[in-house]
Structures are given as C-alpha cells and as structure tokens.
Amino acid sequence: MLSRKGIIPEEYVLTRLAEDPTEPRYRARERRARFVSKKGNCNVAHKNIREQGRFLQDVFTTLVDLKWPHTLLIFTMSFLCSWLLFAMVWWLIAFSHGDLAPGEGTTVPCVTSIHSFSSAFLFSIEVQVTIGFGGRMVTEECPLAILILIVQNIVGLMINAIMLGCIFMKTAQAHRRAETLIFSKHAVITLRHGRLCFMLRVGDLRKSMIISATIHMQVVRKTTSPEGEVVPLHQVDIPMENGVGGNSIFLVAPLIIYHVIDSNSPLYDLAPSDLHHHQDLEIIVILEGVVETTGITTQARTSYLADEILWGQRFVPIVAEEDGRYSVDYSKFGNTVKVPTPLCTARQLDEDRSLLDALTLASARGPLRKRSVAVAKAKPKFSISPDSLS
C-alpha cells in the first residue's frame, strides 16, 4: 500500500520481499576444524565401515565403549532372554514327562510344582539367580532336568561375570581420571634463556598423583609432498622440556611445559602474523601416566589452534609458600601477562641476534624512563625556603 502511494519506492519493496527473513544476516567466523577438541575428544567421524563384524569379535570392549543406556538395555535383555529360553526348556521337559496333564499325580514329576509356563518361568528365575523359595525343585526322576540345571547355572554365572566386569570397567575408565588433569586454555610464545619457546601449563586437581607422567606434543597440519601427494593430517613429533630434562614430569603441582623453538622445530618459521584462525596449524598435547590408586593408565589430551597461541605473554606464578607449605591458586591458572618479545620468527632471531640485544636494551630503559618522568612530574608537598633557615 505504501508503494502505491509513492511513499516507498517499488524497487525497495521488491528487494525486501525477496529476502529470506529466517536467514541470519550475520554469520559467525568460520574456524578451521580441529583434530582434537579442548576436552581431548578426537574430532573424527568414521563413515562407510563395511567390516562391522570386527566389533563383535571383541564383545567385551564393544560393551564397555557403549553408552550407559545401551549397556543397561543389553544386560536387561540378556537376563530376560536367558530366563525365557530356559523357561521354555523346563516347560518342554515337564510337558514331555506328562507333568502338565491334569489329574495325573501318581508319577514323580521332573520338577515339582510346575503346572504352566508361568510356573516354569518362575522356576527358571529361581535357578539362575539362586533365590530358591522352596516350592519348586528338581527331582532325581529326569537326568535331563539335572543336566539343564547345571547348564543354566553356568550360563547365569557367565552373564553375571560379564555384567560385573563391564560395570567395573565403565566406572573406572581411564578418561574419568583425566577429567581432573587440566591444561591452560591458551598457550604462549615468549623468550626463555634467550630463545623463543612455546609454553603451556598443566596441572592435576587431585591429591592422588599420576605416576610416571609423560608429556608428548605433535604438530598437525596439512602438507603436500614433492610428488604432489596431499597429506591432510601430517603429524610431527616435537620435544617438550619441563625444566628437569626429558618428558617425565613430577606432577605434584602445576608445571609450565615448554618447547624450545630451534632449527629442528616445525614452529621455526612461525611469525606473530600467522597466529590467526585461518592458519592451518594445530598443536596437540598428550599427557600419559598411571593412576596411583587404581594402577590404570590414563591419558589426557588437548589442542591449540593458531588463534589460541598468545605471542609475547607469560604465565603468572600461582605457587606460593604459606605457613611452611606450598599453596596453589587455581584461579590464576590460565592468567598471562605481556612481556617484551621480538616480533619475528625464531629463524630471524637466530640469524640476527641484534634483535634480542635491542629488545633487552629497550626493556632496561623502559622502567628508568617511566620513573624519571614520574619524578619530574611529581610536585613536593612542602618546601623549605632559605629565609626560614636564617
């Protein structure tokens, strides 16, 4: 109506009607898919698996890997199916022996007090779970009934053993312990001993320790071989240092794990301008160890994309000594502060060490300059004139 009166141009009305009001006008920035999530889950979807029978060859592991609702459903159906199957067997034994015929109570039955399928089902439950109310029992009249009694007891014990084993393994899985192994949300790149280093912080929230804990780190990125072969997930191991040498760590308190970026490092040509969400770079950190209380090997994983690496920052101290013991402030676990760091690659820093000397000189002059300016601007609160001294 407004377009007919000439208030709104016809072209504008047609344009607005052609738009889809349900389509979002602002889209979130597209980030590169990560191989390992921050919680340690592998972001890989397995499709078109033709050999599904391989999962049934390892039934125990398959049951442990299932979710709790599916596992409980399988256990419930296993008990019900076994009870129904042996109930049918007991009913057939009673039927073939003539125990179900009315009015014929002169012969000794194979199983007493079985008159229908319902009573056979109840007797099957009593046999398998060893309840034994005493109203029904196997007699020595039928050797086949004694054999079925033995077989059902063995089957019931096997089902109970598998159920208890799966429940124990699901409740004591290694990844449950890994929930209390934490990593810093961001990693940093800064100077340490005159070399650029990649640093992250790792900690354990529990008092029970991780024995023989080791740290591994891999760089995952898409590469192309000289022959033209595209490798979508090329993994390169890089060494990690923890201050005492080697990969083994004593994780009694949060530690800063670092990697020296040298000529053998895949991060040797990484510049500050490369740390954006479009950069094809992912650094995976893996912490492995043995749980002290259970003896089960556990593994905690995390990853850092390019935009989750902070250049020129350092982790703040969180361990302090209080009343003769060390205390850890986990509220500052991922906090960082800016520190002077050259804005160049590790290769450029090795080729031109004057960049480090200039940075050291600038950082040494910075506080003095600020202090002199502050002193110059400061005004004395009082002064003593020469006249007052005379």
N, C-alpha and C positions, 0 to 999 in steps of 0.2 A: 504493500500500500504506500509506503514511503517513497519507493522508487517511482510509482505512478505520479505522485505529486511533485517529483523533481527534487525532493529534499536530499535523497541519497542516489548517487549515480547508479545506473543499471549494471555497469561493469563490476562495480564493487559488490553489489548484491549477488551476482552470479559467482564471483570468486569465493565469497564466504560460504555459499551453499555447496560449492564443490569440495570444500574441506571436510575431512572426517573429524567430528568433534571428539571421538574416542581415542584418536591417535595422540600420543604425548608430543607436545611441542618442544620439550627439552629432553634430550637423551643424556643418560649418564655416559661418562667417558668409557670407551672400550679399553679394557685391560687385557694383557696377554694371559692366556690360560696357564696356570701354574701346574707343575708336575706333582708337587707335594703341598698340601694345604698347611696353614699355620698350626693346625692341631695335629698334623702328622699323617693325615689320611692321604693315600695316593689317589690322585685325580685321574684315574684311568678307567674307561668303560670297555669291558670285554664284550665283543659282539661276534655273531656268526660262529659260535663254538659248535662244531659238528660232533666232536667226541665227548658227548655228555656222559657216557658210561664210565669215564675215568673217575668221576666224582663218587660213583657208587662202589668203586674198588677200595676206597678209603672211607667207609661209612662213619667211623668214629670222628674223624676230622670234619667231615661234612656236617655231622650233627652239632659239633662244637661251634662251627662257623655260622650256623643258622641263628636267626634272631630268637629271642626267648618265646614269643607266642608260637612260632613254628615248632620249636623244640618241644614245648609242653604239649602241643597238639599231637605230635608224632608219638610221644611217650603214652599219652592217654589212649590213642588209637591202638598202640601196641598191646597194652593191657586188655582193652576191650576185645580186640580180635583174638587174642590168645584165650581169654575166658570163653568167648563164644565158640571157638573152634573145639576146645576140649569139652565144653558142654554138649556139643553135638556128638562127640565121640562117646561120652558117658551115656547119653540118651540112646545111641545106637546099640551100645553094649547091653543096656537094660532091655531094650526092645527085642534084640535077638535072643536074649535069655528068657524072655517071657515075663519079665518083672513088671511090665506095664499093664498086663492083662488083668481085668478086674475079676475078683473072686478066686484067684489062684494064689493063695498064700501058703500053700503047703511046702513048696520048694524054697531053699535058701537063696535069696537074691544075691547078685554080684555086689550091689551097693544098696544098703538099706535105706529106706525112706525116699526112694526116687520113684515118683509116680507120674511126672510130666517133665516137659522141657524146662519149666521154671525151676523145679527142684534139682534138675541136672545142672542148670546154670549156677545155682547157689552152691552146689557141691564143688563145681569147678573153681569158684572163687575161694571156697574154704581150703581146697587143696593147694592152690597156688600161693596164697598169702598166709597159709598155715594158721588160719583162725581156729578151726575145729570146734564147732559148737557142741558136737557130740551126738546130734540127731542123725547124722548120716556117716557111714563108714564103709570101707571096703572089706569084704569078707574073703575067705580062702576058697570060695566056690569057683571063681573065674581067674585063672592065671593071667589072662589078657588084661583084666582090670588092674592087677598088680603092676603089670608092665606099663600101662598107661599112667598109673600113679607115679611111677619113677620118672617117666619121660616128662610129665607136666612139671614135676618139681625141678628138674634140670632146666627146663625152658624158663620157668619163673625166676630161678637164680641168675640165669644169663641176662634176662631183661632187667632185673634189679641191679646187677653189676654194671651194665652199660649205662643205665639211668644215673646211678650214683657217680660214675666216672665222668659223664658229660656235665652233670651239675657242678661237680667239683672243678673241672677244668674251665667252665664258663664263669664261675665266680672267682677263680684265681687266675684269670688270664693275665698275661704279661702287660697288655696295654692298659689294664686298670691301674697298675703301679705307675705307668708312665704318665698318668694324668697329673701327678704331683711333681713331675720333672718339668720345669718351666724354662723358657727361653725369652730373651728380650724381644720386644715387638719389632724393634729396628736394630740393624747392625750399623756400625760406624767405620769410617776410614780416616785415620789420623796418623800422626807421627809417633813412633816409639823407637828410641835409640837411633834417631836419625834416619829411619826407614819408614815408608808408608806401610801401614798394617791394616788388615781387615779384622775387626773386633766384634765380638758378641758376648753376651753374658748368659750364663746358665746357672741354675740353682735347683735345689731339692727342698721341697716343703716339709718332708717327713724327717723325723729324727732317726729312723732306721736307715742305714746307709746303703748305697749301691756299691757292691764290691767289684773291684777290677773294672771300674768305669773307663770307657774309652770314647774318644771323640773322632769322628770322621767327617770330612766335608767334600762335597762334589759340586762342580760347576756343570750345569745342564744348559745347553744352548743348541740351536740349530746350526749345523755346519754343512759344507759341501766339499767333498773330496776333490783332488786334482783331476780325477777321472769323470767328474760330474755327478757322482752319487750323492744324493741328499740324505743326510742323517738327521732326522727330526729331533732326536733326543740323544745328543752326544754328551757322554758323561766323562768328566776328567777329575781324577782324584788330586787333591791338593793337600799338603801337610798343614797340620794345625799345631800351634805351640801353646803351652799353658803355664809357662814360667819356670817349670822344672824340667822341661825337655820330654819328648815323646808324646804319645797320645793318651797314656794312662793319667787319670786325674783322681785326686782325693777330694770327693765332693762332699765335704763336711760343711762348707759354706759356699755361697755363690762365688763363682770364679769368672774372670774375664778371659776368654779363649781368643787367641789372635793368630793370624796368619801373616807372615812377612811377605809382602808383595815384591818378589825378586824377579830375576830374568827367567826362572823356571815356572813362574806363576801364570795361570791364564788371565789374571787380572793385571798383567804388566802394562797393558796399553789402555786401561780403563781411566777415563778422564771424568771430572765432575760434570761436564756437559752430557755425559752418557747416562746419568742416573735419572731417567725419566721412564714413564710407564710404557712407552713404545719400544724400549730397548729389549732385545732378545737375550735376556740374562736371568738365570735363576740359580741361586746358591743353596744347596741342600745340606743341612747339618744333621748328623745322626749320632745319638748318644746311646751306647750299649753298656750293659752291666748286669750283674747278678744281684737279685734281691736278697738282702741279708736274712730276712725272716723266713722266706719260703724256698730259697735256692733256685728260683726260676729266672731264666734270662729274660730281661726286658729290653725294650728299645723305644726310645722317644725320638721323634723326627719333627723338623720344621724346615721352612724355606724362606728365603728372602729374594724378592724381586728387585729390579734395579731401583724403583722408586721407594723401596723400603730400606735403602742404604743411605745413611747420612754422611756427607763429606765434611770433614773439619770439625767433628764433635767427639766428645769423650764421655764415658760413663762416670757418673758421680760416685764417690765412695759411699757404701752402705753398711760397712762393718766397722763397729766401734767397740772400745773396751769400756765396760761399765761394771763396777763392783767386782773386779777380779775375774770377769768372764767376758766373752765376746758376744755382742748382740748384733742382729741383722735387721735392718729396717727395710722390709719388702715394699713399703710404699714408694720408695725411690729406686725400685729395681730396674726400671727402664728409662730413668731420667738421664739426660745428657746435657753437657754444656759445650759451648763453642770454644775452640782452641785454635791458635794460629796454625794453619796448614797450607802448604803450597797448592795452588790451583793448577796442577799439572799431573801428568801421568808418572808412574814410577820409572818408566824408561827415560822420560825427560829429566827427572830428578837425578838419576844416575849419570846421565850424560852431562848435566850442568849442575854441579854441587853449589855453585854460587847462589842458586835459588834458595837453598837451605840457609846459607850464611846471611843472605839479605833478610830472610824471614826471622832468623834469630836476632839480628841487629834491630829490626823493627819492633819485635816483641819486647826487647830490652829497653828501648827508648820510649815505648808507649806509656808505661806507668810513670816514668820520670816526667814526661811531658805533661801528662794529666795532673801530676802532683804540683809541678811548678805553676801551671795555670791556676790551679785551685788556690795556691798560696798567694799568687799575685792578685787574685780577685777578692781574697779574704780581707776584711777590714777589722782592725783591732777594736776590741770592746772598750778600751781606755788607753790613754797615753799620759806620759809624764813630761811636762814642759821643763826646759832648763831653769825657768824662773822659780819654779816651785822647789828646786833643789838648792837654791841660794838662800 
